[in-house]
Amino acid sequence: MATLESLIGLVNRIQRACTILGDHGGEGMSLWEALPTVAVVGGQSSGKSSVLESIVGRDFLPRGSGIVTRRPLVLQLHKTDGGAEYAEFLHAPKKKFPEFAAVRQEIADETDRITGKTKQISNVPIHLSIFSPNVVDLTLIDLPGLTKVAVEGQPESIVEDIEMMVRSYVEKPNCIILAISPANQDIATSDAIKLSREVDPSGERTFGVITKLDLMDKGTNALDVLEGRAYKLQHPWVGIVNRSQADINKNVDMMAARRKEVEYFESSPEYGHLAHKMGAEYLAKLLSKHLETVIRQRIPSIIALINKTIDELNAELDRIGRPVGEDGGAQLYTILEMCRAFDRIFREHLEGGRPGGDRIYGVFDHQLPAALKKLPFDRHLSTSNVKKVISEADGYQPHLIAPEQGYRRLIDGSLGFFKGPAEASVDAVHSILKELVRKSLAETQELKRFPSLQSDIAAAANEALDRFRDESRKTVSRLVEMESSYLTVEFFRKLQTEPEKLPAKESKESQAQAQAASNVDRYSDNHLRRIGSNVSAYINMVCETLRNTIPKAVVFCQVREAKRSLLNHFYSQIGRREKEQLGKMLDEDPALMGKRETIAKRLELYKSARDEIDAVAWK
């Protein structure tokens, strides 16, 4: 089996790596949360800081009256084989602090950086690592002291705020609670014991610590607590003797304080029989031993969490894309794969697999017919305009039998109105296709990592759509021009065989008079209305034809080509590009590159942690 130091040291190193990578929170349980930690809980001025300094063997924490710890301090102790002691902060990477007075000042400055020089608190932790041959491998979290009232400069909610912060740590099932209570206070009123009883009613995770034993009134002692009669815990109570204020003022070092503490217990008539189970050094070893037991119990669940997270990280890497190869062939292959992914989604929009293509049918079924109905044929074929057009067409020589030139001018003028709706249909479909290109690019997950390539594909697709639109405009204009270039003669021949219909109530004599009048005056209202009616009937016939042929032309020139050859020109261009140009097209979004790098580091961390835990725990 692995030694206690190797197993706890491994966990400590993994926790440090998690801290550096920021893998200590977020959705679900992180590896940091799965590994056991020790949270130091107690009321203000209960001696928490002194206990921590005794365990570390160094004087490094800020001191003062009232609330001193205003941010959680995540303290990771790393036992070294020798050499000088030093400290490192996560917020000051690569900077070593060999002087612990500087560590104290840095904690105070970093606290003020977030909270200001006030008595406010913050739940943003400070991460501190201490490397020393005089410590045991351990992770401790120093939390703000619990309080019952707000003092001047603090909000009224400070009591609840501190308790909520402390609870957020100690409620986690992998957190070991180090409940600090001063000996000169009734244990029944201990804030730390009260809170630990609420979050750990069985007491499995709670270690009780009694401080300030040397400050108790004469004739009194804490044996009832230390021996578990006043309040029983599953784990033994540990008594601590802190440095006195006089010792602090004289800068008595922590190692001398440890020796003085040992002497106190060994020479004490009340606690002498418990001396081997008292003191900061014993507390550190007790916690280490318990941590080893907890770690061994949790190894299966920790390995399961690591395997689950490795699978999730691999899936995330697959989703955002693996790194692209350096050679030109691999780059060209990647670009073509991205283009095919986009083209597939674009086709799905057109063919009904995704929404959007139905809007094209809406142009033909609603927009085009509505536009055709609004054309100003009534005004163009009014009696006054028909007379004007025919007169201008006749010139100085009035027509003899039928005003053919007038007919042609009226028809040409009417057919000209069709160009507007025809081109509007082309432009409407063009706008829809461009919108579908934009949507398809946004929905192509593979392209999100390559903003330059995404822009190039968008430009190439829109350029192709512009060409398709121009060709479609020419085609629908030709459809209209073809109707003008050759009129359907049979339609007008048929009209000549049909007698002009007059109301049935008019007598034969009236009809004869009207016919005679029409022979006399070629510009009578009846005659002009007859011409307008004939032209209108012909235009309606052409309108029905164009209503069917314009959609066919638009689909053939725009939609069909977009499906078949949207990126053909782009493919021919990239096939001739050099490796450097292809590399620029695959210039990834820096944020995505950073995300992939972070995921890769986390993946490496989890794989390494799994291998090391397997090797150390079961060898």
C-alpha positions as CSV (number, residue, x, y, z in Angstrom):
1,M,0.0,0.0,0.0
2,A,1.1,3.6,-0.5
3,T,2.5,5.6,2.3
4,L,0.3,8.2,4.0
5,E,2.7,11.0,2.8
6,S,2.6,9.8,-0.9
7,L,-1.2,9.5,-1.1
8,I,-2.0,12.8,0.6
9,G,0.9,14.5,-1.2
10,L,-0.5,13.3,-4.5
11,V,-4.0,14.7,-3.6
12,N,-2.4,17.9,-2.6
13,R,-0.6,18.2,-5.9
14,I,-3.8,17.4,-7.9
15,Q,-5.7,20.1,-5.9
16,R,-2.9,22.6,-6.7
17,A,-3.1,21.7,-10.4
18,C,-6.9,22.1,-10.3
19,T,-6.5,25.5,-8.6
20,I,-4.0,26.7,-11.3
21,L,-6.4,25.5,-14.1
22,G,-9.4,27.0,-12.3
23,D,-11.0,23.6,-12.1
24,H,-12.5,24.1,-8.6
25,G,-16.2,24.8,-9.3
26,G,-18.8,25.2,-12.0
27,E,-21.5,22.9,-13.2
28,G,-21.5,19.5,-11.5
29,M,-18.9,18.3,-9.1
30,S,-15.3,19.2,-10.0
31,L,-12.2,17.1,-9.2
32,W,-11.3,19.8,-6.6
33,E,-14.7,19.2,-4.8
34,A,-14.3,15.4,-5.0
35,L,-11.1,15.6,-3.1
36,P,-11.2,16.1,0.7
37,T,-10.3,19.5,2.3
38,V,-10.3,20.9,5.8
39,A,-12.3,24.0,6.5
40,V,-11.3,25.9,9.7
41,V,-14.5,27.3,11.3
42,G,-14.8,29.4,14.4
43,G,-16.1,32.6,15.9
44,Q,-14.2,35.9,15.7
45,S,-11.1,35.9,18.0
46,S,-11.5,32.2,18.7
47,G,-7.9,31.5,17.8
48,K,-8.3,30.2,14.2
49,S,-5.3,32.1,12.9
50,S,-3.1,30.9,15.7
51,V,-4.1,27.3,15.1
52,L,-3.2,27.6,11.4
53,E,0.1,29.2,12.2
54,S,0.8,26.5,14.7
55,I,0.2,23.8,12.1
56,V,2.3,25.6,9.5
57,G,5.0,26.5,12.0
58,R,5.2,30.1,10.6
59,D,3.8,33.5,11.6
60,F,2.2,34.5,8.3
61,L,-1.4,35.6,8.8
62,P,-2.7,39.2,9.3
63,R,-3.7,40.1,12.9
64,G,-5.9,42.7,14.4
65,S,-9.1,43.3,16.3
66,G,-12.6,42.5,15.0
67,I,-12.9,40.8,11.6
68,V,-9.5,40.1,10.1
69,T,-10.2,37.2,7.7
70,R,-12.4,38.9,5.2
71,R,-11.9,36.4,2.3
72,P,-11.5,32.6,2.3
73,L,-7.9,31.6,2.4
74,V,-7.2,28.3,0.6
75,L,-3.9,27.2,2.2
76,Q,-2.1,24.2,0.6
77,L,0.8,22.8,2.5
78,H,3.4,20.8,0.5
79,K,6.0,18.8,2.4
80,T,9.4,19.0,0.8
81,D,12.5,16.9,1.3
82,G,14.6,19.8,2.3
83,G,15.7,23.3,1.3
84,A,14.4,26.7,2.1
85,E,10.7,27.4,2.9
86,Y,8.8,29.6,0.5
87,A,5.2,30.6,-0.4
88,E,3.4,31.2,-3.7
89,F,0.1,32.9,-4.5
90,L,-2.2,31.9,-7.4
91,H,-2.7,35.6,-8.2
92,A,1.0,36.2,-8.4
93,P,2.3,33.2,-10.4
94,K,6.0,32.5,-10.7
95,K,6.8,34.8,-7.8
96,K,8.2,33.2,-4.6
97,F,7.8,34.6,-1.2
98,P,10.7,33.4,1.0
99,E,9.9,36.0,3.8
100,F,6.7,35.2,5.6
101,A,6.2,38.8,6.7
102,A,5.8,39.5,3.0
103,V,3.2,36.7,2.8
104,R,1.2,38.4,5.6
105,Q,1.4,41.8,3.8
106,E,0.4,40.2,0.5
107,I,-2.7,38.5,2.1
108,A,-3.7,41.9,3.5
109,D,-3.1,43.7,0.2
110,E,-4.9,41.1,-1.8
111,T,-7.9,41.2,0.6
112,D,-8.1,45.0,0.2
113,R,-7.9,44.7,-3.5
114,I,-11.3,43.0,-3.6
115,T,-13.0,44.3,-0.5
116,G,-11.3,47.7,-0.2
117,K,-10.0,49.0,3.1
118,T,-13.3,48.4,4.8
119,K,-14.8,45.7,7.0
120,Q,-16.7,44.2,4.0
121,I,-16.3,40.5,3.1
122,S,-15.9,38.7,-0.2
123,N,-16.4,35.0,-1.1
124,V,-13.6,35.2,-3.7
125,P,-10.8,33.0,-2.2
126,I,-7.1,33.7,-1.9
127,H,-5.0,30.7,-2.9
128,L,-1.7,30.3,-1.0
129,S,0.7,27.4,-1.3
130,I,3.5,26.9,1.3
131,F,6.4,24.6,0.6
132,S,8.4,23.5,3.6
133,P,10.1,20.4,5.1
134,N,8.4,21.3,8.4
135,V,4.7,20.8,7.3
136,V,2.5,17.8,6.5
137,D,0.7,17.6,3.2
138,L,-2.6,19.2,3.8
139,T,-5.2,21.6,2.3
140,L,-6.8,23.9,4.8
141,I,-9.4,26.6,4.2
142,D,-9.4,29.6,6.6
143,L,-12.9,31.1,6.6
144,P,-14.1,34.5,8.1
145,G,-15.0,34.2,11.8
146,L,-18.6,33.8,12.6
147,T,-20.2,36.7,14.4
148,K,-23.4,37.6,16.1
149,V,-23.6,41.4,15.5
150,A,-22.5,43.8,12.8
151,V,-20.0,46.5,13.9
152,E,-19.6,50.0,12.5
153,G,-18.7,50.0,8.8
154,Q,-20.4,46.6,8.2
155,P,-23.8,46.1,6.6
156,E,-26.6,44.7,8.7
157,S,-26.5,41.5,6.7
158,I,-22.9,40.7,7.6
159,V,-23.9,38.0,10.1
160,E,-26.0,36.1,7.6
161,D,-23.4,36.8,4.8
162,I,-20.6,35.2,6.8
163,E,-22.7,32.2,7.8
164,M,-23.8,31.6,4.2
165,M,-20.2,31.8,3.0
166,V,-19.0,29.3,5.7
167,R,-22.0,27.0,5.0
168,S,-21.1,26.9,1.3
169,Y,-17.9,25.2,2.2
170,V,-18.8,23.0,5.2
171,E,-22.0,21.6,3.6
172,K,-20.0,19.8,1.0
173,P,-19.8,16.0,1.9
174,N,-16.0,16.0,1.2
175,C,-15.2,18.8,3.6
176,I,-13.7,18.0,7.0
177,I,-14.7,20.6,9.6
178,L,-12.1,21.9,12.1
179,A,-14.4,23.5,14.7
180,I,-12.4,26.0,16.8
181,S,-13.8,27.0,20.2
182,P,-12.0,29.0,22.9
183,A,-11.6,27.3,26.3
184,N,-12.7,30.4,28.2
185,Q,-16.2,30.2,26.5
186,D,-19.0,27.8,27.3
187,I,-18.9,25.1,24.7
188,A,-22.8,25.2,24.5
189,T,-22.5,28.7,23.0
190,S,-19.7,27.8,20.5
191,D,-20.6,29.1,17.0
192,A,-18.4,26.5,15.4
193,I,-20.0,23.6,17.2
194,K,-23.5,24.9,16.6
195,L,-22.9,25.2,12.8
196,S,-21.1,21.9,12.5
197,R,-23.9,20.1,14.3
198,E,-26.4,21.5,11.7
199,V,-24.4,20.4,8.6
200,D,-22.8,17.3,10.1
201,P,-25.3,15.9,12.7
202,S,-23.5,12.5,12.9
203,G,-20.2,14.2,13.6
204,E,-18.3,12.1,11.1
205,R,-16.7,15.1,9.5
206,T,-16.1,17.2,12.6
207,F,-12.9,17.6,14.6
208,G,-13.2,19.7,17.7
209,V,-10.3,22.0,18.8
210,I,-10.2,23.9,22.1
211,T,-7.9,26.9,22.2
212,K,-6.6,29.3,24.9
213,L,-6.5,26.6,27.5
214,D,-3.8,28.6,29.4
215,L,-6.2,31.6,29.7
216,M,-8.9,29.8,31.7
217,D,-9.7,31.0,35.2
218,K,-7.8,29.4,38.0
219,G,-9.5,26.4,39.4
220,T,-11.2,25.6,36.1
221,N,-10.2,23.3,33.2
222,A,-11.6,21.9,29.9
223,L,-11.4,18.2,30.7
224,D,-15.1,17.7,30.3
225,V,-14.8,18.9,26.8
226,L,-11.5,17.3,25.9
227,E,-12.6,13.9,27.2
228,G,-16.0,14.1,25.4
229,R,-18.3,14.4,28.4
230,A,-19.6,18.0,27.7
231,Y,-20.1,17.4,24.0
232,K,-19.1,14.1,22.4
233,L,-17.7,13.9,18.9
234,Q,-16.8,10.8,16.8
235,H,-13.2,12.1,16.7
236,P,-11.2,13.1,19.7
237,W,-11.0,16.7,20.9
238,V,-7.6,18.4,20.6
239,G,-6.4,21.1,22.9
240,I,-4.2,23.9,21.7
241,V,-2.1,26.5,23.5
242,N,-1.7,29.6,21.4
243,R,1.2,32.1,21.6
244,S,0.5,34.8,24.1
245,Q,0.3,38.4,23.0
246,A,3.7,38.9,24.8
247,D,5.2,36.1,22.7
248,I,3.8,37.7,19.5
249,N,5.2,41.1,20.5
250,K,8.6,39.6,21.2
251,N,8.5,37.8,17.8
252,V,8.9,34.4,19.4
253,D,9.1,32.0,16.4
254,M,6.5,29.3,15.9
255,M,9.0,26.4,16.5
256,A,9.8,27.8,19.9
257,A,6.1,28.2,20.5
258,R,5.5,24.5,19.6
259,R,8.1,23.4,22.2
260,K,6.5,25.7,24.8
261,E,3.1,24.2,24.0
262,V,4.5,20.6,24.5
263,E,6.0,21.7,27.8
264,Y,2.7,23.2,28.9
265,F,0.8,20.0,28.4
266,E,3.5,17.7,29.8
267,S,3.8,19.7,33.0
268,S,0.1,20.4,33.4
269,P,-1.5,18.6,36.4
270,E,-4.9,18.7,34.6
271,Y,-3.9,17.7,31.0
272,G,-0.7,15.8,31.6
273,H,-2.3,12.4,30.9
274,L,-3.6,13.7,27.6
275,A,-0.3,15.4,26.6
276,H,0.4,12.9,23.8
277,K,-3.0,13.8,22.2
278,M,-2.7,17.6,22.5
279,G,-1.0,20.4,20.6
280,A,-0.8,21.7,17.0
281,E,1.7,19.1,15.9
282,Y,-0.6,16.2,17.0
283,L,-3.6,18.0,15.4
284,A,-1.8,18.1,12.0
285,K,-0.8,14.4,12.1
286,L,-4.4,13.5,13.2
287,L,-5.9,15.4,10.3
288,S,-3.4,13.8,7.9
289,K,-4.2,10.3,9.1
290,H,-7.9,10.9,8.8
291,L,-7.4,12.4,5.3
292,E,-5.7,9.2,4.3
293,T,-8.6,7.1,5.5
294,V,-11.1,9.4,3.7
295,I,-9.1,9.4,0.5
296,R,-8.9,5.6,0.4
297,Q,-12.7,5.3,1.0
298,R,-13.3,7.8,-1.9
299,I,-10.9,6.4,-4.4
300,P,-13.6,4.5,-6.4
301,S,-15.9,7.5,-6.6
302,I,-13.0,9.8,-7.4
303,I,-11.8,7.5,-10.2
304,A,-15.4,7.3,-11.5
305,L,-15.7,11.1,-11.5
306,I,-12.3,11.4,-13.3
307,N,-13.4,8.9,-16.0
308,K,-16.7,10.6,-16.5
309,T,-15.0,14.0,-16.8
310,I,-12.4,12.6,-19.3
311,D,-15.3,11.4,-21.5
312,E,-17.0,14.8,-21.3
313,L,-13.8,16.7,-22.1
314,N,-13.1,14.4,-25.1
315,A,-16.6,15.0,-26.3
316,E,-16.2,18.7,-25.9
317,L,-12.9,18.6,-27.9
318,D,-14.7,16.7,-30.6
319,R,-17.4,19.3,-30.7
320,I,-15.2,22.3,-31.0
321,G,-12.7,20.5,-33.2
322,R,-9.3,18.9,-32.8
323,P,-6.2,20.8,-33.9
324,V,-5.6,21.1,-37.7
325,G,-2.5,19.5,-39.3
326,E,0.3,21.7,-40.5
327,D,0.7,20.4,-44.0
328,G,-1.3,21.9,-46.9
329,G,-3.1,18.7,-47.8
330,A,-4.6,18.4,-44.3
331,Q,-5.5,22.1,-44.3
332,L,-7.2,21.8,-47.7
333,Y,-9.1,18.7,-46.5
334,T,-10.3,20.6,-43.4
335,I,-11.5,23.5,-45.5
336,L,-13.4,21.2,-47.9
337,E,-15.0,19.4,-44.9
338,M,-16.1,22.7,-43.4
339,C,-17.6,23.7,-46.8
340,R,-19.5,20.4,-47.2
341,A,-20.9,20.8,-43.6
342,F,-22.2,24.3,-44.5
343,D,-23.5,23.1,-47.9
344,R,-25.4,20.2,-46.3
345,I,-27.1,22.5,-43.8
346,F,-27.9,25.0,-46.6
347,R,-29.5,22.3,-48.7
348,E,-31.6,21.2,-45.7
349,H,-33.0,24.7,-45.4
350,L,-34.0,24.7,-49.1
351,E,-35.4,21.1,-49.2
352,G,-37.4,21.3,-46.0
353,G,-35.2,19.6,-43.4
354,R,-34.8,23.0,-41.7
355,P,-37.1,26.0,-41.9
356,G,-36.7,28.8,-44.4
357,G,-37.2,27.2,-47.9
358,D,-41.0,27.5,-47.6
359,R,-40.6,31.3,-47.8
360,I,-39.5,31.0,-51.4
361,Y,-42.8,29.4,-52.2
362,G,-44.5,32.2,-50.4
363,V,-43.0,34.7,-52.9
364,F,-44.6,32.8,-55.8
365,D,-47.9,32.0,-54.1
366,H,-48.6,35.3,-52.4
367,Q,-46.2,38.1,-53.3
368,L,-46.1,37.7,-57.0
369,P,-49.9,37.3,-57.5
370,A,-50.5,40.3,-55.2
371,A,-48.1,42.4,-57.2
372,L,-49.7,41.4,-60.5
373,K,-53.1,42.4,-59.2
374,K,-51.9,45.9,-58.3
375,L,-50.6,46.7,-61.8
376,P,-52.3,49.9,-63.2
377,F,-54.0,48.3,-66.1
378,D,-57.3,50.1,-65.4
379,R,-55.6,53.4,-65.7
380,H,-53.6,52.4,-68.8
381,L,-56.7,50.9,-70.5
382,S,-59.1,53.7,-69.6
383,T,-61.2,55.2,-72.4
384,S,-59.3,58.4,-72.4
385,N,-55.8,56.7,-72.5
386,V,-56.9,54.3,-75.2
387,K,-58.1,57.2,-77.3
388,K,-54.8,59.1,-76.7
389,V,-52.6,56.1,-77.5
390,I,-54.6,55.2,-80.7
391,S,-54.6,58.9,-81.9
392,E,-50.9,59.2,-81.4
393,A,-50.3,55.8,-83.1
394,D,-52.5,56.9,-86.1
395,G,-50.6,60.2,-86.6
396,Y,-52.0,62.3,-89.5
397,Q,-53.6,59.3,-91.2
398,P,-56.4,57.7,-89.1
399,H,-56.7,53.9,-89.3
400,L,-59.0,52.5,-91.9
401,I,-60.4,49.4,-90.4
402,A,-58.7,48.5,-87.1
403,P,-56.2,50.5,-85.2
404,E,-53.4,47.9,-85.2
405,Q,-50.6,50.2,-84.3
406,G,-52.7,51.5,-81.4
407,Y,-53.3,47.9,-80.3
408,R,-49.6,47.1,-80.3
409,R,-48.7,50.3,-78.4
410,L,-51.4,49.5,-75.8
411,I,-50.1,45.9,-75.5
412,D,-46.4,46.9,-75.3
413,G,-47.2,49.5,-72.6
414,S,-49.2,47.0,-70.6
415,L,-46.5,44.3,-70.9
416,G,-43.9,46.7,-69.6
417,F,-45.6,46.7,-66.2
418,F,-44.8,43.0,-65.7
419,K,-41.1,43.7,-65.4
420,G,-41.5,45.2,-61.9
421,P,-43.2,42.2,-60.3
422,A,-40.9,39.8,-62.1
423,E,-37.7,41.6,-60.9
424,A,-39.2,42.0,-57.4
425,S,-39.7,38.2,-57.3
426,V,-36.1,37.7,-58.2
427,D,-34.9,40.1,-55.5
428,A,-37.2,38.6,-52.9
429,V,-35.8,35.1,-53.5
430,H,-32.3,36.5,-53.6
431,S,-32.8,38.0,-50.1
432,I,-34.2,34.7,-48.8
433,L,-31.2,32.8,-50.1
434,K,-28.8,35.2,-48.5
435,E,-30.6,34.9,-45.2
436,L,-30.4,31.1,-45.5
437,V,-26.7,31.4,-46.2
438,R,-26.3,33.5,-43.0
439,K,-28.4,31.0,-41.0
440,S,-26.5,28.0,-42.4
441,L,-23.2,29.6,-41.5
442,A,-24.3,30.2,-37.9
443,E,-25.7,26.7,-37.6
444,T,-22.5,25.0,-38.9
445,Q,-20.8,24.3,-35.6
446,E,-17.6,23.2,-37.2
447,L,-17.1,26.7,-38.7
448,K,-17.3,28.6,-35.4
449,R,-13.7,27.8,-34.7
450,F,-12.5,29.4,-38.0
451,P,-13.9,33.0,-38.3
452,S,-11.7,33.8,-41.4
453,L,-12.9,30.7,-43.3
454,Q,-16.5,31.5,-42.2
455,S,-16.1,35.0,-43.7
456,D,-14.6,33.6,-46.9
457,I,-17.4,31.1,-47.4
458,A,-20.0,33.8,-46.7
459,A,-18.4,36.1,-49.3
460,A,-18.1,33.3,-51.9
461,A,-21.7,32.2,-51.3
462,N,-23.1,35.8,-51.6
463,E,-21.0,36.5,-54.7
464,A,-22.5,33.3,-56.3
465,L,-26.0,34.3,-55.3
466,D,-25.4,37.7,-56.9
467,R,-24.4,36.0,-60.1
468,F,-27.5,33.8,-60.0
469,R,-29.7,36.8,-59.3
470,D,-28.3,38.7,-62.3
471,E,-28.9,35.7,-64.6
472,S,-32.4,35.3,-63.2
473,R,-33.2,39.0,-63.9
474,K,-32.1,38.6,-67.5
475,T,-34.2,35.5,-67.8
476,V,-37.5,37.0,-66.4
477,S,-36.9,40.1,-68.5
478,R,-36.6,37.9,-71.6
479,L,-39.9,36.2,-70.7
480,V,-41.6,39.6,-70.7
481,E,-39.8,40.8,-73.8
482,M,-40.7,37.6,-75.7
483,E,-44.4,38.3,-75.0
484,S,-43.9,41.8,-76.6
485,S,-41.8,40.5,-79.5
486,Y,-44.5,38.2,-80.9
487,L,-48.2,38.5,-80.1
488,T,-50.6,35.6,-80.2
489,V,-52.4,36.3,-83.5
490,E,-55.0,33.6,-83.0
491,F,-56.3,35.5,-80.0
492,F,-57.2,38.6,-82.1
493,R,-58.5,36.6,-85.0
494,K,-60.9,34.9,-82.7
495,L,-62.1,38.3,-81.5
496,Q,-62.9,39.4,-85.1
497,T,-65.4,36.6,-85.5
498,E,-67.3,37.6,-82.4
499,P,-69.9,40.3,-83.0
500,E,-70.0,43.2,-80.6
501,K,-72.5,42.5,-77.9
502,L,-75.0,45.1,-77.0
503,P,-77.6,44.9,-74.2
504,A,-80.4,42.5,-75.0
505,K,-83.1,45.2,-74.4
506,E,-81.8,47.3,-77.3
507,S,-83.8,46.8,-80.5
508,K,-82.4,45.6,-83.8
509,E,-82.9,49.1,-85.0
510,S,-80.8,50.5,-82.2
511,Q,-78.1,48.0,-82.9
512,A,-78.1,49.0,-86.6
513,Q,-77.8,52.7,-85.6
514,A,-74.9,51.9,-83.3
515,Q,-73.1,50.0,-86.0
516,A,-73.6,52.9,-88.4
517,A,-72.4,55.4,-85.8
518,S,-69.3,53.3,-85.3
519,N,-68.5,53.3,-89.0
520,V,-68.9,57.1,-89.0
521,D,-66.9,57.8,-85.7
522,R,-64.0,55.5,-85.1
523,Y,-63.3,57.2,-81.7
524,S,-66.7,56.6,-80.1
525,D,-66.7,55.5,-76.4
526,N,-68.1,52.1,-77.3
527,H,-65.4,51.5,-79.8
528,L,-62.7,52.6,-77.4
529,R,-64.1,50.4,-74.7
530,R,-64.1,47.5,-77.1
531,I,-60.4,48.1,-77.8
532,G,-59.6,48.4,-74.1
533,S,-61.5,45.2,-73.4
534,N,-59.7,43.3,-76.1
535,V,-56.3,44.4,-74.9
536,S,-57.3,43.7,-71.3
537,A,-58.3,40.2,-72.2
538,Y,-55.0,39.6,-74.0
539,I,-53.0,41.0,-71.0
540,N,-54.9,38.7,-68.6
541,M,-53.9,35.7,-70.8
542,V,-50.3,36.8,-70.7
543,C,-50.5,37.5,-67.0
544,E,-51.5,33.9,-66.3
545,T,-48.7,32.7,-68.5
546,L,-46.1,34.8,-66.7
547,R,-47.5,33.9,-63.3
548,N,-46.5,30.3,-64.1
549,T,-43.3,30.9,-66.0
550,I,-41.6,33.5,-63.7
551,P,-41.4,31.1,-60.7
552,K,-40.0,28.5,-63.0
553,A,-37.3,30.9,-64.3
554,V,-36.4,32.1,-60.8
555,V,-36.1,28.5,-59.4
556,F,-34.1,27.4,-62.4
557,C,-31.7,30.3,-62.3
558,Q,-31.4,30.9,-58.6
559,V,-32.6,28.1,-56.3
560,R,-31.5,25.2,-58.5
561,E,-28.0,26.8,-59.1
562,A,-27.7,27.6,-55.3
563,K,-28.2,23.9,-54.6
564,R,-25.9,22.7,-57.3
565,S,-23.0,25.1,-57.5
566,L,-23.1,27.6,-54.6
567,L,-19.4,27.1,-53.8
568,N,-18.1,25.8,-57.1
569,H,-16.1,28.9,-57.9
570,F,-14.8,28.9,-54.3
571,Y,-13.6,25.3,-54.7
572,S,-11.7,26.2,-57.9
573,Q,-10.0,29.1,-56.1
574,I,-8.8,27.3,-53.0
575,G,-7.5,24.5,-55.1
576,R,-4.9,26.9,-56.5
577,R,-3.9,28.5,-53.1
578,E,-0.6,28.0,-51.4
579,K,-0.2,26.5,-47.9
580,E,0.3,29.9,-46.3
581,Q,-3.0,31.2,-47.7
582,L,-4.8,28.1,-46.6
583,G,-3.3,28.6,-43.1
584,K,-4.7,32.1,-42.9
585,M,-8.1,30.8,-43.8
586,L,-7.9,28.4,-40.9
587,D,-6.9,31.2,-38.5
588,E,-9.0,30.2,-35.4
589,D,-10.8,32.5,-33.0
590,P,-8.3,33.2,-30.2
591,A,-11.0,32.6,-27.6
592,L,-11.8,29.2,-29.1
593,M,-8.1,28.3,-29.2
594,G,-7.8,29.3,-25.6
595,K,-10.8,27.2,-24.7
596,R,-9.3,24.2,-26.5
597,E,-6.0,24.7,-24.8
598,T,-7.7,24.9,-21.4
599,I,-9.7,21.7,-22.1
600,A,-6.5,19.9,-23.3
601,K,-4.8,20.9,-20.0
602,R,-7.7,19.8,-17.9
603,L,-7.8,16.5,-19.9
604,E,-4.1,16.0,-19.3
605,L,-4.6,16.8,-15.6
606,Y,-7.4,14.3,-15.2
607,K,-5.6,11.5,-17.1
608,S,-2.5,12.1,-15.0
609,A,-4.5,12.2,-11.8
610,R,-6.2,8.9,-12.7
611,D,-2.9,7.2,-13.5
612,E,-1.1,8.5,-10.4
613,I,-4.0,7.6,-8.1
614,D,-4.1,4.1,-9.5
615,A,-0.3,3.8,-9.2
616,V,0.0,5.3,-5.7
617,A,-3.1,3.9,-4.0
618,W,-2.8,0.3,-5.0
619,K,0.9,-0.4,-5.5
